[in-house]
Each structure stands twice: as structure tokens, then as C-alpha cells.
Amino acid sequence: MAQIQLILRDGSEMTVAGREGENLMKLIRDGGGYELLALCGGGCSCATCHIYVDERFVDALSPITDEEGELLDCSMHRQAHSRLSCQIPFHAGLDGMRIEIAPEE
């Protein structure tokens, strides 16, 4: 089974099951990563599902959209590998990816 390694805000780690076609936000929440607020439910309108993606997997992700980039620009915690987890569909090429939940705004 495909997996994602999730780093929580306190530094602890958990393994989340990956399911083809599901976005990372849903996988994280379904897997117990409840500190990922995801207030808009995946509508790309709030940036409360902000994560940091392992740089080794950045090229395997769908490109960042203008809308996603604008939301991330509003974050005090944006980094080079910041993404909104609701905008990343999981696929087999992401198996083993490590992601970290960004600090709360």
C-alpha cells in the first residue's frame, strides 16, 4: 500500500495511507492529521491546509496554480516547497513522500 510520512507541528511523525486520485488534504485528515484545519474543505480559498513538501518529490507534483500561489503569498510561513494539500492529487509517484504541516497562521 502506498504511504505518506506526515510530520506534525510538534515534530512527531505518522504514516498516512495514500489512495490514487485523492487529494493530500483528504488523505491527511482521514489518516488522523487533524491539526490540518482545511477550513474550506478543499476549495482552494483559505490556505489552512498549507504543507511543506519534501524537495525530492516537488517535480512529481502537479504545477502550482496562480490561485494557490496567491493564497500561499498571504502566509507568513511560505517556503520554497510550500503547497496547499487540497491541490495535490495523490498518485503512485508520491509513495514514500514526506510532508510537514506548516505552522498555524
Jmol script that loads the backbone (N, CA, C; Angstrom):
load data "model"
ATOM      1  N   MET A   1       0.841  -1.181   0.000  1.00  0.00           N
ATOM      2  CA  MET A   1       0.000   0.000   0.000  1.00  0.00           C
ATOM      3  C   MET A   1       0.890   1.251   0.000  1.00  0.00           C
ATOM      4  N   ALA A   2       0.518   2.228  -0.790  1.00  0.00           N
ATOM      5  CA  ALA A   2       1.256   3.493  -0.859  1.00  0.00           C
ATOM      6  C   ALA A   2       1.108   4.255   0.457  1.00  0.00           C
ATOM      7  N   GLN A   3       2.178   4.966   0.822  1.00  0.00           N
ATOM      8  CA  GLN A   3       2.175   5.682   2.093  1.00  0.00           C
ATOM      9  C   GLN A   3       2.809   7.061   1.967  1.00  0.00           C
ATOM     10  N   ILE A   4       2.421   7.918   2.895  1.00  0.00           N
ATOM     11  CA  ILE A   4       2.993   9.258   3.042  1.00  0.00           C
ATOM     12  C   ILE A   4       3.467   9.367   4.483  1.00  0.00           C
ATOM     13  N   GLN A   5       4.641   9.923   4.673  1.00  0.00           N
ATOM     14  CA  GLN A   5       5.130  10.203   6.022  1.00  0.00           C
ATOM     15  C   GLN A   5       4.753  11.640   6.348  1.00  0.00           C
ATOM     16  N   LEU A   6       3.970  11.814   7.399  1.00  0.00           N
ATOM     17  CA  LEU A   6       3.473  13.121   7.801  1.00  0.00           C
ATOM     18  C   LEU A   6       4.166  13.579   9.072  1.00  0.00           C
ATOM     19  N   ILE A   7       4.712  14.788   9.043  1.00  0.00           N
ATOM     20  CA  ILE A   7       5.339  15.383  10.217  1.00  0.00           C
ATOM     21  C   ILE A   7       4.367  16.410  10.783  1.00  0.00           C
ATOM     22  N   LEU A   8       3.966  16.190  12.026  1.00  0.00           N
ATOM     23  CA  LEU A   8       3.035  17.092  12.689  1.00  0.00           C
ATOM     24  C   LEU A   8       3.775  18.299  13.257  1.00  0.00           C
ATOM     25  N   ARG A   9       3.034  19.283  13.698  1.00  0.00           N
ATOM     26  CA  ARG A   9       3.642  20.534  14.188  1.00  0.00           C
ATOM     27  C   ARG A   9       4.537  20.331  15.401  1.00  0.00           C
ATOM     28  N   ASP A  10       4.276  19.305  16.203  1.00  0.00           N
ATOM     29  CA  ASP A  10       5.115  19.052  17.373  1.00  0.00           C
ATOM     30  C   ASP A  10       6.352  18.225  17.037  1.00  0.00           C
ATOM     31  N   GLY A  11       6.525  17.902  15.752  1.00  0.00           N
ATOM     32  CA  GLY A  11       7.689  17.133  15.317  1.00  0.00           C
ATOM     33  C   GLY A  11       7.463  15.631  15.272  1.00  0.00           C
ATOM     34  N   SER A  12       6.353  15.166  15.816  1.00  0.00           N
ATOM     35  CA  SER A  12       6.073  13.731  15.766  1.00  0.00           C
ATOM     36  C   SER A  12       5.678  13.350  14.340  1.00  0.00           C
ATOM     37  N   GLU A  13       5.806  12.070  14.043  1.00  0.00           N
ATOM     38  CA  GLU A  13       5.528  11.585  12.693  1.00  0.00           C
ATOM     39  C   GLU A  13       4.468  10.502  12.725  1.00  0.00           C
ATOM     40  N   MET A  14       3.743  10.443  11.636  1.00  0.00           N
ATOM     41  CA  MET A  14       2.762   9.382  11.466  1.00  0.00           C
ATOM     42  C   MET A  14       2.740   8.977  10.004  1.00  0.00           C
ATOM     43  N   THR A  15       2.291   7.764   9.747  1.00  0.00           N
ATOM     44  CA  THR A  15       2.171   7.267   8.389  1.00  0.00           C
ATOM     45  C   THR A  15       0.713   7.363   7.974  1.00  0.00           C
ATOM     46  N   VAL A  16       0.507   7.887   6.771  1.00  0.00           N
ATOM     47  CA  VAL A  16      -0.835   8.061   6.220  1.00  0.00           C
ATOM     48  C   VAL A  16      -0.919   7.238   4.938  1.00  0.00           C
ATOM     49  N   ALA A  17      -2.022   6.524   4.780  1.00  0.00           N
ATOM     50  CA  ALA A  17      -2.226   5.723   3.566  1.00  0.00           C
ATOM     51  C   ALA A  17      -2.501   6.633   2.380  1.00  0.00           C
ATOM     52  N   GLY A  18      -1.876   6.318   1.247  1.00  0.00           N
ATOM     53  CA  GLY A  18      -2.116   7.049   0.016  1.00  0.00           C
ATOM     54  C   GLY A  18      -3.111   6.304  -0.853  1.00  0.00           C
ATOM     55  N   ARG A  19      -4.064   7.041  -1.403  1.00  0.00           N
ATOM     56  CA  ARG A  19      -5.052   6.450  -2.306  1.00  0.00           C
ATOM     57  C   ARG A  19      -5.049   7.246  -3.604  1.00  0.00           C
ATOM     58  N   GLU A  20      -4.839   6.561  -4.689  1.00  0.00           N
ATOM     59  CA  GLU A  20      -4.772   7.159  -6.017  1.00  0.00           C
ATOM     60  C   GLU A  20      -5.969   8.084  -6.264  1.00  0.00           C
ATOM     61  N   GLY A  21      -5.685   9.315  -6.673  1.00  0.00           N
ATOM     62  CA  GLY A  21      -6.726  10.257  -7.042  1.00  0.00           C
ATOM     63  C   GLY A  21      -7.248  11.125  -5.915  1.00  0.00           C
ATOM     64  N   GLU A  22      -7.060  10.738  -4.662  1.00  0.00           N
ATOM     65  CA  GLU A  22      -7.490  11.559  -3.520  1.00  0.00           C
ATOM     66  C   GLU A  22      -6.495  12.688  -3.318  1.00  0.00           C
ATOM     67  N   ASN A  23      -6.969  13.862  -2.905  1.00  0.00           N
ATOM     68  CA  ASN A  23      -6.014  14.930  -2.633  1.00  0.00           C
ATOM     69  C   ASN A  23      -5.360  14.706  -1.273  1.00  0.00           C
ATOM     70  N   LEU A  24      -4.177  15.277  -1.113  1.00  0.00           N
ATOM     71  CA  LEU A  24      -3.417  15.070   0.125  1.00  0.00           C
ATOM     72  C   LEU A  24      -4.165  15.566   1.347  1.00  0.00           C
ATOM     73  N   MET A  25      -4.911  16.660   1.223  1.00  0.00           N
ATOM     74  CA  MET A  25      -5.668  17.175   2.355  1.00  0.00           C
ATOM     75  C   MET A  25      -6.607  16.109   2.905  1.00  0.00           C
ATOM     76  N   LYS A  26      -7.349  15.462   2.032  1.00  0.00           N
ATOM     77  CA  LYS A  26      -8.285  14.431   2.467  1.00  0.00           C
ATOM     78  C   LYS A  26      -7.545  13.231   3.063  1.00  0.00           C
ATOM     79  N   LEU A  27      -6.458  12.829   2.452  1.00  0.00           N
ATOM     80  CA  LEU A  27      -5.677  11.707   2.982  1.00  0.00           C
ATOM     81  C   LEU A  27      -5.131  12.012   4.368  1.00  0.00           C
ATOM     82  N   ILE A  28      -4.631  13.227   4.551  1.00  0.00           N
ATOM     83  CA  ILE A  28      -4.085  13.621   5.856  1.00  0.00           C
ATOM     84  C   ILE A  28      -5.185  13.610   6.913  1.00  0.00           C
ATOM     85  N   ARG A  29      -6.307  14.232   6.604  1.00  0.00           N
ATOM     86  CA  ARG A  29      -7.414  14.299   7.568  1.00  0.00           C
ATOM     87  C   ARG A  29      -7.967  12.895   7.860  1.00  0.00           C
ATOM     88  N   ASP A  30      -8.178  12.090   6.822  1.00  0.00           N
ATOM     89  CA  ASP A  30      -8.687  10.734   7.025  1.00  0.00           C
ATOM     90  C   ASP A  30      -7.701   9.874   7.805  1.00  0.00           C
ATOM     91  N   GLY A  31      -6.403  10.186   7.673  1.00  0.00           N
ATOM     92  CA  GLY A  31      -5.370   9.404   8.344  1.00  0.00           C
ATOM     93  C   GLY A  31      -5.070   9.843   9.762  1.00  0.00           C
ATOM     94  N   GLY A  32      -5.774  10.869  10.262  1.00  0.00           N
ATOM     95  CA  GLY A  32      -5.582  11.295  11.650  1.00  0.00           C
ATOM     96  C   GLY A  32      -4.811  12.588  11.826  1.00  0.00           C
ATOM     97  N   GLY A  33      -4.461  13.261  10.749  1.00  0.00           N
ATOM     98  CA  GLY A  33      -3.746  14.534  10.845  1.00  0.00           C
ATOM     99  C   GLY A  33      -4.714  15.681  11.065  1.00  0.00           C
ATOM    100  N   TYR A  34      -5.383  15.663  12.219  1.00  0.00           N
ATOM    101  CA  TYR A  34      -6.479  16.598  12.477  1.00  0.00           C
ATOM    102  C   TYR A  34      -6.022  18.033  12.700  1.00  0.00           C
ATOM    103  N   GLU A  35      -4.752  18.268  12.940  1.00  0.00           N
ATOM    104  CA  GLU A  35      -4.302  19.649  13.121  1.00  0.00           C
ATOM    105  C   GLU A  35      -4.253  20.409  11.796  1.00  0.00           C
ATOM    106  N   LEU A  36      -4.388  19.704  10.700  1.00  0.00           N
ATOM    107  CA  LEU A  36      -4.527  20.338   9.399  1.00  0.00           C
ATOM    108  C   LEU A  36      -5.985  20.793   9.300  1.00  0.00           C
ATOM    109  N   LEU A  37      -6.227  22.082   9.489  1.00  0.00           N
ATOM    110  CA  LEU A  37      -7.598  22.573   9.616  1.00  0.00           C
ATOM    111  C   LEU A  37      -8.431  22.403   8.353  1.00  0.00           C
ATOM    112  N   ALA A  38      -7.913  22.788   7.212  1.00  0.00           N
ATOM    113  CA  ALA A  38      -8.638  22.639   5.944  1.00  0.00           C
ATOM    114  C   ALA A  38     -10.051  23.194   6.040  1.00  0.00           C
ATOM    115  N   LEU A  39     -10.159  24.426   6.492  1.00  0.00           N
ATOM    116  CA  LEU A  39     -11.456  25.037   6.767  1.00  0.00           C
ATOM    117  C   LEU A  39     -12.377  25.125   5.560  1.00  0.00           C
ATOM    118  N   CYS A  40     -11.833  25.325   4.368  1.00  0.00           N
ATOM    119  CA  CYS A  40     -12.691  25.469   3.188  1.00  0.00           C
ATOM    120  C   CYS A  40     -13.039  24.115   2.571  1.00  0.00           C
ATOM    121  N   GLY A  41     -12.529  23.034   3.137  1.00  0.00           N
ATOM    122  CA  GLY A  41     -12.872  21.706   2.652  1.00  0.00           C
ATOM    123  C   GLY A  41     -12.288  21.343   1.302  1.00  0.00           C
ATOM    124  N   GLY A  42     -11.249  22.039   0.898  1.00  0.00           N
ATOM    125  CA  GLY A  42     -10.593  21.712  -0.362  1.00  0.00           C
ATOM    126  C   GLY A  42     -10.946  22.640  -1.504  1.00  0.00           C
ATOM    127  N   GLY A  43     -11.552  23.786  -1.191  1.00  0.00           N
ATOM    128  CA  GLY A  43     -11.971  24.727  -2.216  1.00  0.00           C
ATOM    129  C   GLY A  43     -10.910  25.709  -2.662  1.00  0.00           C
ATOM    130  N   CYS A  44      -9.693  25.554  -2.171  1.00  0.00           N
ATOM    131  CA  CYS A  44      -8.584  26.457  -2.504  1.00  0.00           C
ATOM    132  C   CYS A  44      -8.974  27.908  -2.253  1.00  0.00           C
ATOM    133  N   SER A  45      -9.479  28.149  -1.021  1.00  0.00           N
ATOM    134  CA  SER A  45      -9.874  29.512  -0.695  1.00  0.00           C
ATOM    135  C   SER A  45      -9.449  29.966   0.697  1.00  0.00           C
ATOM    136  N   CYS A  46      -8.638  29.156   1.404  1.00  0.00           N
ATOM    137  CA  CYS A  46      -8.292  29.582   2.766  1.00  0.00           C
ATOM    138  C   CYS A  46      -6.832  29.358   3.166  1.00  0.00           C
ATOM    139  N   ALA A  47      -6.132  28.459   2.574  1.00  0.00           N
ATOM    140  CA  ALA A  47      -4.726  28.142   2.876  1.00  0.00           C
ATOM    141  C   ALA A  47      -4.502  27.521   4.251  1.00  0.00           C
ATOM    142  N   THR A  48      -5.548  26.974   4.878  1.00  0.00           N
ATOM    143  CA  THR A  48      -5.363  26.319   6.176  1.00  0.00           C
ATOM    144  C   THR A  48      -4.932  24.861   6.034  1.00  0.00           C
ATOM    145  N   CYS A  49      -4.629  24.444   4.811  1.00  0.00           N
ATOM    146  CA  CYS A  49      -4.093  23.093   4.581  1.00  0.00           C
ATOM    147  C   CYS A  49      -2.657  23.192   4.050  1.00  0.00           C
ATOM    148  N   HIS A  50      -1.970  24.255   4.431  1.00  0.00           N
ATOM    149  CA  HIS A  50      -0.607  24.542   3.997  1.00  0.00           C
ATOM    150  C   HIS A  50       0.352  23.464   4.521  1.00  0.00           C
ATOM    151  N   ILE A  51       1.146  22.926   3.602  1.00  0.00           N
ATOM    152  CA  ILE A  51       2.144  21.916   3.949  1.00  0.00           C
ATOM    153  C   ILE A  51       3.475  22.262   3.293  1.00  0.00           C
ATOM    154  N   TYR A  52       4.526  21.621   3.783  1.00  0.00           N
ATOM    155  CA  TYR A  52       5.845  21.676   3.151  1.00  0.00           C
ATOM    156  C   TYR A  52       6.110  20.297   2.548  1.00  0.00           C
ATOM    157  N   VAL A  53       6.463  20.287   1.289  1.00  0.00           N
ATOM    158  CA  VAL A  53       6.684  19.041   0.558  1.00  0.00           C
ATOM    159  C   VAL A  53       8.173  18.732   0.496  1.00  0.00           C
ATOM    160  N   ASP A  54       8.512  17.481   0.720  1.00  0.00           N
ATOM    161  CA  ASP A  54       9.888  17.003   0.583  1.00  0.00           C
ATOM    162  C   ASP A  54      10.390  17.391  -0.808  1.00  0.00           C
ATOM    163  N   GLU A  55      11.518  18.084  -0.865  1.00  0.00           N
ATOM    164  CA  GLU A  55      12.021  18.610  -2.143  1.00  0.00           C
ATOM    165  C   GLU A  55      12.264  17.523  -3.182  1.00  0.00           C
ATOM    166  N   ARG A  56      12.491  16.287  -2.752  1.00  0.00           N
ATOM    167  CA  ARG A  56      12.716  15.189  -3.699  1.00  0.00           C
ATOM    168  C   ARG A  56      11.467  14.850  -4.513  1.00  0.00           C
ATOM    169  N   PHE A  57      10.299  15.316  -4.054  1.00  0.00           N
ATOM    170  CA  PHE A  57       9.043  14.984  -4.717  1.00  0.00           C
ATOM    171  C   PHE A  57       8.411  16.171  -5.446  1.00  0.00           C
ATOM    172  N   VAL A  58       9.022  17.331  -5.363  1.00  0.00           N
ATOM    173  CA  VAL A  58       8.430  18.533  -5.954  1.00  0.00           C
ATOM    174  C   VAL A  58       8.153  18.365  -7.443  1.00  0.00           C
ATOM    175  N   ASP A  59       9.072  17.777  -8.168  1.00  0.00           N
ATOM    176  CA  ASP A  59       8.891  17.611  -9.613  1.00  0.00           C
ATOM    177  C   ASP A  59       7.791  16.611  -9.972  1.00  0.00           C
ATOM    178  N   ALA A  60       7.377  15.792  -9.022  1.00  0.00           N
ATOM    179  CA  ALA A  60       6.318  14.808  -9.270  1.00  0.00           C
ATOM    180  C   ALA A  60       4.924  15.381  -9.020  1.00  0.00           C
ATOM    181  N   LEU A  61       4.862  16.619  -8.548  1.00  0.00           N
ATOM    182  CA  LEU A  61       3.577  17.241  -8.237  1.00  0.00           C
ATOM    183  C   LEU A  61       3.006  17.967  -9.441  1.00  0.00           C
ATOM    184  N   SER A  62       1.691  18.130  -9.432  1.00  0.00           N
ATOM    185  CA  SER A  62       1.063  18.986 -10.435  1.00  0.00           C
ATOM    186  C   SER A  62       1.563  20.408 -10.190  1.00  0.00           C
ATOM    187  N   PRO A  63       1.661  21.209 -11.235  1.00  0.00           N
ATOM    188  CA  PRO A  63       2.170  22.578 -11.074  1.00  0.00           C
ATOM    189  C   PRO A  63       1.271  23.415 -10.171  1.00  0.00           C
ATOM    190  N   ILE A  64       1.869  24.351  -9.480  1.00  0.00           N
ATOM    191  CA  ILE A  64       1.122  25.267  -8.635  1.00  0.00           C
ATOM    192  C   ILE A  64       0.329  26.226  -9.527  1.00  0.00           C
ATOM    193  N   THR A  65      -0.916  26.460  -9.170  1.00  0.00           N
ATOM    194  CA  THR A  65      -1.755  27.374  -9.945  1.00  0.00           C
ATOM    195  C   THR A  65      -1.578  28.799  -9.427  1.00  0.00           C
ATOM    196  N   ASP A  66      -2.011  29.767 -10.205  1.00  0.00           N
ATOM    197  CA  ASP A  66      -1.951  31.169  -9.769  1.00  0.00           C
ATOM    198  C   ASP A  66      -2.753  31.370  -8.494  1.00  0.00           C
ATOM    199  N   GLU A  67      -3.930  30.759  -8.420  1.00  0.00           N
ATOM    200  CA  GLU A  67      -4.787  30.896  -7.245  1.00  0.00           C
ATOM    201  C   GLU A  67      -4.099  30.345  -5.989  1.00  0.00           C
ATOM    202  N   GLU A  68      -3.505  29.176  -6.123  1.00  0.00           N
ATOM    203  CA  GLU A  68      -2.796  28.572  -4.990  1.00  0.00           C
ATOM    204  C   GLU A  68      -1.615  29.449  -4.589  1.00  0.00           C
ATOM    205  N   GLY A  69      -0.866  29.940  -5.560  1.00  0.00           N
ATOM    206  CA  GLY A  69       0.273  30.797  -5.278  1.00  0.00           C
ATOM    207  C   GLY A  69      -0.119  32.069  -4.551  1.00  0.00           C
ATOM    208  N   GLU A  70      -1.243  32.668  -4.939  1.00  0.00           N
ATOM    209  CA  GLU A  70      -1.720  33.888  -4.288  1.00  0.00           C
ATOM    210  C   GLU A  70      -2.086  33.623  -2.831  1.00  0.00           C
ATOM    211  N   LEU A  71      -2.730  32.497  -2.559  1.00  0.00           N
ATOM    212  CA  LEU A  71      -3.066  32.150  -1.178  1.00  0.00           C
ATOM    213  C   LEU A  71      -1.804  31.912  -0.352  1.00  0.00           C
ATOM    214  N   LEU A  72      -0.838  31.225  -0.924  1.00  0.00           N
ATOM    215  CA  LEU A  72       0.412  30.975  -0.195  1.00  0.00           C
ATOM    216  C   LEU A  72       1.188  32.261   0.039  1.00  0.00           C
ATOM    217  N   ASP A  73       1.080  33.222  -0.877  1.00  0.00           N
ATOM    218  CA  ASP A  73       1.748  34.509  -0.699  1.00  0.00           C
ATOM    219  C   ASP A  73       1.253  35.247   0.537  1.00  0.00           C
ATOM    220  N   CYS A  74       0.055  34.940   0.977  1.00  0.00           N
ATOM    221  CA  CYS A  74      -0.521  35.585   2.168  1.00  0.00           C
ATOM    222  C   CYS A  74      -0.025  34.949   3.474  1.00  0.00           C
ATOM    223  N   SER A  75       0.681  33.850   3.375  1.00  0.00           N
ATOM    224  CA  SER A  75       1.157  33.145   4.560  1.00  0.00           C
ATOM    225  C   SER A  75       2.495  33.707   5.039  1.00  0.00           C
ATOM    226  N   MET A  76       2.613  33.875   6.341  1.00  0.00           N
ATOM    227  CA  MET A  76       3.892  34.291   6.934  1.00  0.00           C
ATOM    228  C   MET A  76       4.898  33.148   6.922  1.00  0.00           C
ATOM    229  N   HIS A  77       4.430  31.947   6.621  1.00  0.00           N
ATOM    230  CA  HIS A  77       5.271  30.749   6.725  1.00  0.00           C
ATOM    231  C   HIS A  77       5.589  30.116   5.377  1.00  0.00           C
ATOM    232  N   ARG A  78       5.361  30.837   4.285  1.00  0.00           N
ATOM    233  CA  ARG A  78       5.632  30.264   2.966  1.00  0.00           C
ATOM    234  C   ARG A  78       7.122  29.979   2.807  1.00  0.00           C
ATOM    235  N   GLN A  79       7.414  28.809   2.251  1.00  0.00           N
ATOM    236  CA  GLN A  79       8.780  28.400   1.951  1.00  0.00           C
ATOM    237  C   GLN A  79       8.854  27.957   0.491  1.00  0.00           C
ATOM    238  N   ALA A  80      10.037  27.642   0.052  1.00  0.00           N
ATOM    239  CA  ALA A  80      10.238  27.260  -1.351  1.00  0.00           C
ATOM    240  C   ALA A  80       9.379  26.059  -1.765  1.00  0.00           C
ATOM    241  N   HIS A  81       9.121  25.141  -0.833  1.00  0.00           N
ATOM    242  CA  HIS A  81       8.382  23.927  -1.168  1.00  0.00           C
ATOM    243  C   HIS A  81       7.001  23.899  -0.511  1.00  0.00           C
ATOM    244  N   SER A  82       6.431  25.085  -0.281  1.00  0.00           N
ATOM    245  CA  SER A  82       5.083  25.181   0.265  1.00  0.00           C
ATOM    246  C   SER A  82       4.052  24.829  -0.797  1.00  0.00           C
ATOM    247  N   ARG A  83       3.015  24.149  -0.365  1.00  0.00           N
ATOM    248  CA  ARG A  83       1.878  23.847  -1.225  1.00  0.00           C
ATOM    249  C   ARG A  83       0.619  23.795  -0.359  1.00  0.00           C
ATOM    250  N   LEU A  84      -0.523  23.862  -1.005  1.00  0.00           N
ATOM    251  CA  LEU A  84      -1.797  23.612  -0.341  1.00  0.00           C
ATOM    252  C   LEU A  84      -2.140  22.157  -0.604  1.00  0.00           C
ATOM    253  N   SER A  85      -2.333  21.394   0.450  1.00  0.00           N
ATOM    254  CA  SER A  85      -2.540  19.954   0.283  1.00  0.00           C
ATOM    255  C   SER A  85      -3.820  19.625  -0.477  1.00  0.00           C
ATOM    256  N   CYS A  86      -4.783  20.539  -0.494  1.00  0.00           N
ATOM    257  CA  CYS A  86      -6.021  20.277  -1.234  1.00  0.00           C
ATOM    258  C   CYS A  86      -5.807  20.328  -2.741  1.00  0.00           C
ATOM    259  N   GLN A  87      -4.671  20.834  -3.172  1.00  0.00           N
ATOM    260  CA  GLN A  87      -4.401  20.994  -4.597  1.00  0.00           C
ATOM    261  C   GLN A  87      -3.475  19.924  -5.166  1.00  0.00           C
ATOM    262  N   ILE A  88      -3.156  18.917  -4.357  1.00  0.00           N
ATOM    263  CA  ILE A  88      -2.228  17.877  -4.799  1.00  0.00           C
ATOM    264  C   ILE A  88      -2.918  16.524  -4.814  1.00  0.00           C
ATOM    265  N   PRO A  89      -3.241  16.019  -5.999  1.00  0.00           N
ATOM    266  CA  PRO A  89      -3.811  14.672  -6.078  1.00  0.00           C
ATOM    267  C   PRO A  89      -2.709  13.624  -5.873  1.00  0.00           C
ATOM    268  N   PHE A  90      -3.012  12.617  -5.072  1.00  0.00           N
ATOM    269  CA  PHE A  90      -2.042  11.566  -4.820  1.00  0.00           C
ATOM    270  C   PHE A  90      -1.972  10.626  -6.015  1.00  0.00           C
ATOM    271  N   HIS A  91      -0.759  10.183  -6.331  1.00  0.00           N
ATOM    272  CA  HIS A  91      -0.538   9.163  -7.360  1.00  0.00           C
ATOM    273  C   HIS A  91       0.653   8.315  -6.923  1.00  0.00           C
ATOM    274  N   ALA A  92       0.859   7.210  -7.581  1.00  0.00           N
ATOM    275  CA  ALA A  92       1.892   6.235  -7.187  1.00  0.00           C
ATOM    276  C   ALA A  92       3.279   6.853  -7.098  1.00  0.00           C
ATOM    277  N   GLY A  93       3.561   7.867  -7.895  1.00  0.00           N
ATOM    278  CA  GLY A  93       4.870   8.518  -7.859  1.00  0.00           C
ATOM    279  C   GLY A  93       5.146   9.286  -6.581  1.00  0.00           C
ATOM    280  N   LEU A  94       4.116   9.451  -5.732  1.00  0.00           N
ATOM    281  CA  LEU A  94       4.295  10.155  -4.457  1.00  0.00           C
ATOM    282  C   LEU A  94       4.455   9.198  -3.279  1.00  0.00           C
ATOM    283  N   ASP A  95       4.448   7.897  -3.551  1.00  0.00           N
ATOM    284  CA  ASP A  95       4.616   6.899  -2.495  1.00  0.00           C
ATOM    285  C   ASP A  95       5.932   7.156  -1.760  1.00  0.00           C
ATOM    286  N   GLY A  96       5.851   7.258  -0.434  1.00  0.00           N
ATOM    287  CA  GLY A  96       7.036   7.487   0.391  1.00  0.00           C
ATOM    288  C   GLY A  96       7.353   8.950   0.628  1.00  0.00           C
ATOM    289  N   MET A  97       6.575   9.854   0.076  1.00  0.00           N
ATOM    290  CA  MET A  97       6.815  11.283   0.247  1.00  0.00           C
ATOM    291  C   MET A  97       6.662  11.686   1.710  1.00  0.00           C
ATOM    292  N   ARG A  98       7.533  12.602   2.127  1.00  0.00           N
ATOM    293  CA  ARG A  98       7.428  13.183   3.461  1.00  0.00           C
ATOM    294  C   ARG A  98       6.853  14.586   3.309  1.00  0.00           C
ATOM    295  N   ILE A  99       5.849  14.871   4.111  1.00  0.00           N
ATOM    296  CA  ILE A  99       5.291  16.219   4.130  1.00  0.00           C
ATOM    297  C   ILE A  99       5.178  16.682   5.573  1.00  0.00           C
ATOM    298  N   GLU A 100       5.268  17.974   5.745  1.00  0.00           N
ATOM    299  CA  GLU A 100       5.184  18.574   7.076  1.00  0.00           C
ATOM    300  C   GLU A 100       4.053  19.587   7.075  1.00  0.00           C
ATOM    301  N   ILE A 101       3.252  19.561   8.130  1.00  0.00           N
ATOM    302  CA  ILE A 101       2.191  20.545   8.264  1.00  0.00           C
ATOM    303  C   ILE A 101       2.822  21.864   8.672  1.00  0.00           C
ATOM    304  N   ALA A 102       2.528  22.923   7.921  1.00  0.00           N
ATOM    305  CA  ALA A 102       3.091  24.247   8.188  1.00  0.00           C
ATOM    306  C   ALA A 102       2.523  24.794   9.506  1.00  0.00           C
ATOM    307  N   PRO A 103       3.243  25.727  10.135  1.00  0.00           N
ATOM    308  CA  PRO A 103       2.739  26.338  11.357  1.00  0.00           C
ATOM    309  C   PRO A 103       1.385  27.016  11.122  1.00  0.00           C
ATOM    310  N   GLU A 104       0.599  27.058  12.169  1.00  0.00           N
ATOM    311  CA  GLU A 104      -0.703  27.713  12.080  1.00  0.00           C
ATOM    312  C   GLU A 104      -0.508  29.218  11.971  1.00  0.00           C
ATOM    313  N   GLU A 105      -1.345  29.860  11.181  1.00  0.00           N
ATOM    314  CA  GLU A 105      -1.270  31.318  10.998  1.00  0.00           C
ATOM    315  C   GLU A 105      -1.890  32.009  12.192  1.00  0.00           C
TER     316      GLU A 105
END
end "model"
wireframe off; spacefill off
backbone 0.3
color backbone group
